[in-house]
Amino acid sequence: MKNQLLDAINQVISLNSGVAEFTNDDTLEALLPVDIARSLDVSDSISFSTRADVNDSYFVTYNSEIFDKFSGLLDFKVMHPHSVSSMMAI
């Protein structure tokens, strides 16, 4: 079964020049550009999971703070497609 939540995060990471890979159906490993990691307040090498029992991983739900931050990145990218990197560097 496809994990739509992590798939959305994967797409936002890709749109912001990061790299992500599913390690299983409910866990996504990612390498984020430093400016994006800083704006999300996370490490540039990170794991996201939709299971709460996965160690060393951000637990993600549709109501989680980290998902809201990713949504904000996407909203900004759509409104200002050439400004994301310059905004994140502030």
C-alpha positions, 0 to 999 in steps of 0.5 A: 500500500502506498503511503500518501503522507510520506509520498507528499514529503518525498515530493516536497524534498525533491522540489527543494533539491533534496534526495529521499528514499523509502526504506520500507512502506512507512519510513522515508530516509532523506538528505536535505539541503542545509538551508531547507533543513535549517528552515525545518529545524532538523538535521540534513540527514533525517528519517521520517516515519508514519509509525511511532515505534521507529527509533531515530525517526520523526513521527509524521501525521497529517496534524504534526508540526513537521508536516505543517512545516513541509506544507509551508515550504510547498506553499512558498515554493508555489507562490515564489518559485525562485525565492525558496533558497534565498528565503531559507538562507536568512 
